[in-house]
Amino acid sequence: VFAPTVMRVLRKIKSLGYRVPMLLLIVGGSFGLCEFSQIQYDAMKGKLDPEANKITLESEYEKIKDSTFDDWKNIQGPRHWEDPDLLLGRNPESLKTNRT
């Protein structure tokens, strides 16, 4: 006798039908994402050796210390509306005759 009256009362409360499942989804999803991200970090930690891949500022400086940047030229990449041949200083008409 007690169960049918309780079920009838619970069906009348609209928040139990919409808000509680949404709240359970949000809280449950948070815990699920936490577990999956922890698995990912544990896997990455096991695969990578921090001493083997250690890059320092001094090691990078030693690589580029003797490089000369006097002949370096900044080349702009083409935008989607620009012709890449014109941007690089090539004549597209001469390129078309060479291709055919």
N, CA, C and O atoms as a GROMACS GRO file, in nm:
protein
  400
    1VAL      N    1   0.083  -0.118   0.000
    1VAL     CA    2   0.000   0.000   0.000
    1VAL      C    3   0.088   0.125   0.000
    1VAL      O    4   0.050   0.227  -0.057
    2PHE      N    5   0.202   0.118   0.062
    2PHE     CA    6   0.289   0.235   0.073
    2PHE      C    7   0.357   0.267  -0.060
    2PHE      O    8   0.368   0.384  -0.095
    3ALA      N    9   0.403   0.167  -0.135
    3ALA     CA   10   0.479   0.187  -0.259
    3ALA      C   11   0.397   0.257  -0.368
    3ALA      O   12   0.450   0.348  -0.430
    4PRO      N   13   0.272   0.219  -0.394
    4PRO     CA   14   0.198   0.290  -0.501
    4PRO      C   15   0.174   0.437  -0.470
    4PRO      O   16   0.177   0.519  -0.562
    5THR      N   17   0.152   0.472  -0.347
    5THR     CA   18   0.130   0.613  -0.315
    5THR      C   19   0.259   0.693  -0.329
    5THR      O   20   0.258   0.807  -0.374
    6VAL      N   21   0.369   0.632  -0.292
    6VAL     CA   22   0.498   0.700  -0.308
    6VAL      C   23   0.529   0.720  -0.456
    6VAL      O   24   0.576   0.826  -0.495
    7MET      N   25   0.504   0.618  -0.539
    7MET     CA   26   0.531   0.630  -0.682
    7MET      C   27   0.441   0.736  -0.746
    7MET      O   28   0.485   0.808  -0.836
    8ARG      N   29   0.320   0.747  -0.701
    8ARG     CA   30   0.227   0.847  -0.753
    8ARG      C   31   0.276   0.988  -0.718
    8ARG      O   32   0.268   1.079  -0.801
    9VAL      N   33   0.325   1.006  -0.598
    9VAL     CA   34   0.377   1.136  -0.556
    9VAL      C   35   0.504   1.171  -0.633
    9VAL      O   36   0.525   1.286  -0.672
   10LEU      N   37   0.589   1.071  -0.654
   10LEU     CA   38   0.714   1.097  -0.726
   10LEU      C   39   0.689   1.133  -0.873
   10LEU      O   40   0.765   1.211  -0.930
   11ARG      N   41   0.586   1.077  -0.935
   11ARG     CA   42   0.553   1.110  -1.073
   11ARG      C   43   0.500   1.252  -1.086
   11ARG      O   44   0.516   1.314  -1.191
   12LYS      N   45   0.439   1.305  -0.983
   12LYS     CA   46   0.384   1.440  -0.988
   12LYS      C   47   0.492   1.547  -0.977
   12LYS      O   48   0.473   1.660  -1.023
   13ILE      N   49   0.604   1.514  -0.917
   13ILE     CA   50   0.713   1.611  -0.901
   13ILE      C   51   0.793   1.616  -1.031
   13ILE      O   52   0.861   1.519  -1.066
   14LYS      N   53   0.785   1.729  -1.102
   14LYS     CA   54   0.849   1.743  -1.233
   14LYS      C   55   1.002   1.748  -1.224
   14LYS      O   56   1.071   1.704  -1.316
   15SER      N   57   1.055   1.800  -1.114
   15SER     CA   58   1.200   1.813  -1.104
   15SER      C   59   1.269   1.677  -1.097
   15SER      O   60   1.384   1.664  -1.138
   16LEU      N   61   1.201   1.579  -1.046
   16LEU     CA   62   1.261   1.446  -1.041
   16LEU      C   63   1.273   1.387  -1.180
   16LEU      O   64   1.363   1.306  -1.206
   17GLY      N   65   1.186   1.426  -1.269
   17GLY     CA   66   1.190   1.372  -1.405
   17GLY      C   67   1.293   1.439  -1.493
   17GLY      O   68   1.342   1.376  -1.587
   18TYR      N   69   1.327   1.563  -1.467
   18TYR     CA   70   1.418   1.637  -1.554
   18TYR      C   71   1.549   1.677  -1.486
   18TYR      O   72   1.656   1.660  -1.543
   19ARG      N   73   1.540   1.729  -1.368
   19ARG     CA   74   1.659   1.785  -1.303
   19ARG      C   75   1.749   1.679  -1.243
   19ARG      O   76   1.871   1.688  -1.254
   20VAL      N   77   1.692   1.580  -1.180
   20VAL     CA   78   1.774   1.478  -1.114
   20VAL      C   79   1.855   1.397  -1.216
   20VAL      O   80   1.974   1.376  -1.192
   21PRO      N   81   1.797   1.351  -1.328
   21PRO     CA   82   1.882   1.280  -1.425
   21PRO      C   83   1.993   1.368  -1.482
   21PRO      O   84   2.104   1.321  -1.506
   22MET      N   85   1.963   1.495  -1.505
   22MET     CA   86   2.066   1.585  -1.556
   22MET      C   87   2.177   1.605  -1.453
   22MET      O   88   2.295   1.607  -1.489
   23LEU      N   89   2.141   1.618  -1.329
   23LEU     CA   90   2.240   1.632  -1.223
   23LEU      C   91   2.325   1.506  -1.211
   23LEU      O   92   2.447   1.514  -1.193
   24LEU      N   93   2.262   1.390  -1.221
   24LEU     CA   94   2.337   1.264  -1.216
   24LEU      C   95   2.432   1.252  -1.336
   24LEU      O   96   2.543   1.203  -1.322
   25LEU      N   97   2.388   1.297  -1.452
   25LEU     CA   98   2.474   1.292  -1.570
   25LEU      C   99   2.595   1.383  -1.553
   25LEU      O  100   2.707   1.345  -1.589
   26ILE      N  101   2.575   1.501  -1.500
   26ILE     CA  102   2.686   1.596  -1.482
   26ILE      C  103   2.786   1.545  -1.379
   26ILE      O  104   2.907   1.546  -1.402
   27VAL      N  105   2.736   1.502  -1.265
   27VAL     CA  106   2.825   1.455  -1.158
   27VAL      C  107   2.893   1.324  -1.198
   27VAL      O  108   3.013   1.307  -1.176
   28GLY      N  109   2.817   1.233  -1.257
   28GLY     CA  110   2.876   1.105  -1.300
   28GLY      C  111   2.978   1.125  -1.411
   28GLY      O  112   3.080   1.057  -1.413
   29GLY      N  113   2.950   1.217  -1.503
   29GLY     CA  114   3.045   1.246  -1.610
   29GLY      C  115   3.174   1.305  -1.557
   29GLY      O  116   3.282   1.278  -1.610
   30SER      N  117   3.162   1.386  -1.455
   30SER     CA  118   3.282   1.445  -1.395
   30SER      C  119   3.372   1.338  -1.335
   30SER      O  120   3.493   1.340  -1.354
   31PHE      N  121   3.312   1.245  -1.263
   31PHE     CA  122   3.392   1.136  -1.206
   31PHE      C  123   3.449   1.047  -1.315
   31PHE      O  124   3.563   1.001  -1.304
   32GLY      N  125   3.372   1.022  -1.419
   32GLY     CA  126   3.421   0.938  -1.529
   32GLY      C  127   3.538   1.002  -1.601
   32GLY      O  128   3.637   0.935  -1.630
   33LEU      N  129   3.528   1.132  -1.630
   33LEU     CA  130   3.638   1.201  -1.696
   33LEU      C  131   3.762   1.207  -1.610
   33LEU      O  132   3.874   1.201  -1.660
   34CYS      N  133   3.742   1.218  -1.482
   34CYS     CA  134   3.856   1.219  -1.390
   34CYS      C  135   3.931   1.086  -1.396
   34CYS      O  136   4.054   1.084  -1.399
   35GLU      N  137   3.859   0.977  -1.398
   35GLU     CA  138   3.922   0.846  -1.405
   35GLU      C  139   3.995   0.825  -1.538
   35GLU      O  140   4.108   0.776  -1.540
   36PHE      N  141   3.930   0.862  -1.649
   36PHE     CA  142   3.993   0.844  -1.779
   36PHE      C  143   4.116   0.932  -1.796
   36PHE      O  144   4.215   0.888  -1.854
   37SER      N  145   4.112   1.053  -1.746
   37SER     CA  146   4.229   1.138  -1.758
   37SER      C  147   4.343   1.089  -1.670
   37SER      O  148   4.460   1.103  -1.707
   38GLN      N  149   4.312   1.032  -1.556
   38GLN     CA  150   4.416   0.976  -1.470
   38GLN      C  151   4.483   0.856  -1.538
   38GLN      O  152   4.605   0.839  -1.527
   39ILE      N  153   4.407   0.776  -1.608
   39ILE     CA  154   4.464   0.663  -1.682
   39ILE      C  155   4.558   0.715  -1.790
   39ILE      O  156   4.665   0.659  -1.811
   40GLN      N  157   4.517   0.821  -1.858
   40GLN     CA  158   4.601   0.878  -1.963
   40GLN      C  159   4.732   0.931  -1.906
   40GLN      O  160   4.838   0.907  -1.963
   41TYR      N  161   4.726   1.002  -1.795
   41TYR     CA  162   4.848   1.057  -1.736
   41TYR      C  163   4.939   0.946  -1.683
   41TYR      O  164   5.061   0.957  -1.693
   42ASP      N  165   4.881   0.842  -1.629
   42ASP     CA  166   4.963   0.730  -1.582
   42ASP      C  167   5.032   0.661  -1.698
   42ASP      O  168   5.148   0.621  -1.686
   43ALA      N  169   4.962   0.646  -1.810
   43ALA     CA  170   5.022   0.582  -1.926
   43ALA      C  171   5.135   0.666  -1.983
   43ALA      O  172   5.239   0.614  -2.022
   44MET      N  173   5.115   0.796  -1.988
   44MET     CA  174   5.220   0.884  -2.039
   44MET      C  175   5.341   0.886  -1.946
   44MET      O  176   5.454   0.894  -1.993
   45LYS      N  177   5.316   0.878  -1.819
   45LYS     CA  178   5.426   0.882  -1.722
   45LYS      C  179   5.512   0.757  -1.733
   45LYS      O  180   5.635   0.764  -1.720
   46GLY      N  181   5.449   0.644  -1.759
   46GLY     CA  182   5.524   0.519  -1.771
   46GLY      C  183   5.604   0.511  -1.899
   46GLY      O  184   5.710   0.448  -1.900
   47LYS      N  185   5.557   0.573  -2.006
   47LYS     CA  186   5.625   0.563  -2.135
   47LYS      C  187   5.741   0.660  -2.147
   47LYS      O  188   5.842   0.628  -2.211
   48LEU      N  189   5.729   0.777  -2.089
   48LEU     CA  190   5.830   0.879  -2.106
   48LEU      C  191   5.930   0.880  -1.991
   48LEU      O  192   5.893   0.873  -1.874
   49ASP      N  193   6.055   0.888  -2.028
   49ASP     CA  194   6.161   0.900  -1.928
   49ASP      C  195   6.200   1.047  -1.922
   49ASP      O  196   6.248   1.101  -2.021
   50PRO      N  197   6.182   1.114  -1.809
   50PRO     CA  198   6.209   1.257  -1.805
   50PRO      C  199   6.355   1.293  -1.828
   50PRO      O  200   6.383   1.402  -1.877
   51GLU      N  201   6.448   1.205  -1.796
   51GLU     CA  202   6.590   1.236  -1.814
   51GLU      C  203   6.632   1.221  -1.960
   51GLU      O  204   6.723   1.290  -2.005
   52ALA      N  205   6.568   1.130  -2.035
   52ALA     CA  206   6.608   1.106  -2.173
   52ALA      C  207   6.565   1.221  -2.264
   52ALA      O  208   6.637   1.255  -2.358
   53ASN      N  209   6.451   1.280  -2.239
   53ASN     CA  210   6.398   1.386  -2.325
   53ASN      C  211   6.417   1.525  -2.265
   53ASN      O  212   6.341   1.616  -2.296
   54LYS      N  213   6.516   1.540  -2.182
   54LYS     CA  214   6.535   1.668  -2.116
   54LYS      C  215   6.603   1.766  -2.211
   54LYS      O  216   6.716   1.745  -2.253
   55ILE      N  217   6.533   1.874  -2.244
   55ILE     CA  218   6.585   1.978  -2.330
   55ILE      C  219   6.602   2.103  -2.245
   55ILE      O  220   6.508   2.151  -2.182
   56THR      N  221   6.724   2.154  -2.245
   56THR     CA  222   6.751   2.272  -2.164
   56THR      C  223   6.780   2.390  -2.256
   56THR      O  224   6.804   2.374  -2.375
   57LEU      N  225   6.777   2.506  -2.199
   57LEU     CA  226   6.807   2.628  -2.274
   57LEU      C  227   6.952   2.628  -2.321
   57LEU      O  228   6.982   2.677  -2.430
   58GLU      N  229   7.040   2.574  -2.241
   58GLU     CA  230   7.182   2.570  -2.278
   58GLU      C  231   7.206   2.477  -2.395
   58GLU      O  232   7.286   2.509  -2.483
   59SER      N  233   7.137   2.361  -2.399
   59SER     CA  234   7.157   2.269  -2.511
   59SER      C  235   7.103   2.328  -2.642
   59SER      O  236   7.163   2.306  -2.747
   60GLU      N  237   6.994   2.400  -2.636
   60GLU     CA  238   6.940   2.464  -2.755
   60GLU      C  239   7.030   2.579  -2.800
   60GLU      O  240   7.045   2.603  -2.920
   61TYR      N  241   7.090   2.649  -2.706
   61TYR     CA  242   7.182   2.756  -2.740
   61TYR      C  243   7.305   2.701  -2.810
   61TYR      O  244   7.355   2.763  -2.905
   62GLU      N  245   7.355   2.588  -2.766
   62GLU     CA  246   7.472   2.527  -2.828
   62GLU      C  247   7.443   2.486  -2.972
   62GLU      O  248   7.533   2.488  -3.057
   63LYS      N  249   7.318   2.448  -3.001
   63LYS     CA  250   7.283   2.408  -3.137
   63LYS      C  251   7.286   2.528  -3.233
   63LYS      O  252   7.330   2.513  -3.347
   64ILE      N  253   7.240   2.644  -3.189
   64ILE     CA  254   7.229   2.758  -3.281
   64ILE      C  255   7.336   2.864  -3.259
   64ILE      O  256   7.328   2.972  -3.317
   65LYS      N  257   7.434   2.836  -3.177
   65LYS     CA  258   7.536   2.935  -3.144
   65LYS      C  259   7.616   2.978  -3.266
   65LYS      O  260   7.642   3.098  -3.282
   66ASP      N  261   7.653   2.887  -3.352
   66ASP     CA  262   7.737   2.920  -3.467
   66ASP      C  263   7.657   2.949  -3.593
   66ASP      O  264   7.717   2.967  -3.699
   67SER      N  265   7.527   2.954  -3.586
   67SER     CA  266   7.444   2.981  -3.704
   67SER      C  267   7.449   3.129  -3.738
   67SER      O  268   7.457   3.215  -3.650
   68THR      N  269   7.443   3.156  -3.867
   68THR     CA  270   7.436   3.295  -3.912
   68THR      C  271   7.298   3.320  -3.968
   68THR      O  272   7.244   3.241  -4.045
   69PHE      N  273   7.241   3.431  -3.928
   69PHE     CA  274   7.107   3.466  -3.972
   69PHE      C  275   7.109   3.589  -4.063
   69PHE      O  276   7.007   3.655  -4.079
   70ASP      N  277   7.226   3.620  -4.122
   70ASP     CA  278   7.236   3.735  -4.209
   70ASP      C  279   7.163   3.713  -4.341
   70ASP      O  280   7.105   3.807  -4.396
   71ASP      N  281   7.166   3.591  -4.391
   71ASP     CA  282   7.103   3.563  -4.520
   71ASP      C  283   6.961   3.508  -4.504
   71ASP      O  284   6.904   3.456  -4.600
   72TRP      N  285   6.906   3.519  -4.387
   72TRP     CA  286   6.770   3.468  -4.361
   72TRP      C  287   6.668   3.561  -4.422
   72TRP      O  288   6.679   3.683  -4.412
   73LYS      N  289   6.566   3.502  -4.485
   73LYS     CA  290   6.464   3.581  -4.552
   73LYS      C  291   6.327   3.532  -4.505
   73LYS      O  292   6.300   3.412  -4.504
   74ASN      N  293   6.242   3.625  -4.466
   74ASN     CA  294   6.107   3.591  -4.423
   74ASN      C  295   6.018   3.576  -4.546
   74ASN      O  296   6.004   3.671  -4.624
   75ILE      N  297   5.959   3.458  -4.565
   75ILE     CA  298   5.874   3.432  -4.679
   75ILE      C  299   5.732   3.414  -4.629
   75ILE      O  300   5.705   3.326  -4.547
   76GLN      N  301   5.642   3.497  -4.679
   76GLN     CA  302   5.503   3.489  -4.637
   76GLN      C  303   5.433   3.378  -4.715
   76GLN      O  304   5.449   3.368  -4.837
   77GLY      N  305   5.357   3.296  -4.645
   77GLY     CA  306   5.280   3.193  -4.710
   77GLY      C  307   5.156   3.250  -4.776
   77GLY      O  308   5.108   3.357  -4.736
   78PRO      N  309   5.104   3.182  -4.877
   78PRO     CA  310   4.988   3.235  -4.949
   78PRO      C  311   4.861   3.226  -4.867
   78PRO      O  312   4.840   3.130  -4.792
   79ARG      N  313   4.776   3.326  -4.883
   79ARG     CA  314   4.644   3.320  -4.823
   79ARG      C  315   4.553   3.245  -4.919
   79ARG      O  316   4.591   3.220  -5.033
   80HIS      N  317   4.435   3.208  -4.874
   80HIS     CA  318   4.349   3.124  -4.958
   80HIS      C  319   4.297   3.199  -5.080
   80HIS      O  320   4.252   3.135  -5.176
   81TRP      N  321   4.301   3.331  -5.080
   81TRP     CA  322   4.253   3.405  -5.196
   81TRP      C  323   4.368   3.449  -5.287
   81TRP      O  324   4.342   3.507  -5.393
   82GLU      N  325   4.492   3.423  -5.250
   82GLU     CA  326   4.607   3.465  -5.329
   82GLU      C  327   4.661   3.350  -5.413
   82GLU      O  328   4.645   3.232  -5.379
   83ASP      N  329   4.724   3.385  -5.522
   83ASP     CA  330   4.789   3.287  -5.606
   83ASP      C  331   4.930   3.264  -5.550
   83ASP      O  332   5.008   3.359  -5.541
   84PRO      N  333   4.965   3.141  -5.514
   84PRO     CA  334   5.098   3.118  -5.454
   84PRO      C  335   5.213   3.148  -5.549
   84PRO      O  336   5.321   3.185  -5.505
   85ASP      N  337   5.191   3.131  -5.680
   85ASP     CA  338   5.300   3.159  -5.775
   85ASP      C  339   5.331   3.308  -5.781
   85ASP      O  340   5.447   3.347  -5.791
   86LEU      N  341   5.228   3.391  -5.776
   86LEU     CA  342   5.251   3.536  -5.777
   86LEU      C  343   5.318   3.582  -5.648
   86LEU      O  344   5.401   3.673  -5.650
   87LEU      N  345   5.282   3.522  -5.540
   87LEU     CA  346   5.339   3.562  -5.411
   87LEU      C  347   5.488   3.530  -5.404
   87LEU      O  348   5.565   3.605  -5.344
   88LEU      N  349   5.528   3.419  -5.463
   88LEU     CA  350   5.669   3.380  -5.459
   88LEU      C  351   5.750   3.445  -5.570
   88LEU      O  352   5.870   3.418  -5.584
   89GLY      N  353   5.687   3.531  -5.650
   89GLY     CA  354   5.760   3.602  -5.754
   89GLY      C  355   5.774   3.523  -5.883
   89GLY      O  356   5.853   3.561  -5.969
   90ARG      N  357   5.699   3.416  -5.897
   90ARG     CA  358   5.704   3.337  -6.020
   90ARG      C  359   5.591   3.382  -6.112
   90ARG      O  360   5.483   3.419  -6.066
   91ASN      N  361   5.617   3.379  -6.240
   91ASN     CA  362   5.518   3.419  -6.338
   91ASN      C  363   5.430   3.297  -6.370
   91ASN      O  364   5.482   3.198  -6.420
   92PRO      N  365   5.300   3.302  -6.342
   92PRO     CA  366   5.216   3.184  -6.366
   92PRO      C  367   5.201   3.150  -6.513
   92PRO      O  368   5.178   3.034  -6.546
   93GLU      N  369   5.215   3.250  -6.606
   93GLU     CA  370   5.204   3.220  -6.748
   93GLU      C  371   5.322   3.134  -6.796
   93GLU      O  372   5.305   3.042  -6.875
   94SER      N  373   5.441   3.165  -6.747
   94SER     CA  374   5.556   3.087  -6.787
   94SER      C  375   5.552   2.948  -6.726
   94SER      O  376   5.602   2.852  -6.786
   95LEU      N  377   5.494   2.934  -6.608
   95LEU     CA  378   5.480   2.803  -6.548
   95LEU      C  379   5.380   2.717  -6.624
   95LEU      O  380   5.397   2.595  -6.634
   96LYS      N  381   5.274   2.780  -6.678
   96LYS     CA  382   5.175   2.705  -6.754
   96LYS      C  383   5.233   2.652  -6.884
   96LYS      O  384   5.201   2.541  -6.926
   97THR      N  385   5.319   2.730  -6.950
   97THR     CA  386   5.379   2.683  -7.075
   97THR      C  387   5.479   2.571  -7.050
   97THR      O  388   5.495   2.482  -7.133
   98ASN      N  389   5.546   2.575  -6.936
   98ASN     CA  390   5.641   2.469  -6.904
   98ASN      C  391   5.571   2.339  -6.868
   98ASN      O  392   5.625   2.231  -6.890
   99ARG      N  393   5.452   2.348  -6.813
   99ARG     CA  394   5.381   2.228  -6.770
   99ARG      C  395   5.320   2.154  -6.888
   99ARG      O  396   5.306   2.032  -6.884
  100THR      N  397   5.284   2.227  -6.993
  100THR     CA  398   5.217   2.161  -7.106
  100THR      C  399   5.313   2.108  -7.207
  100THR      O  400   5.271   2.050  -7.307
   0.00000   0.00000   0.00000
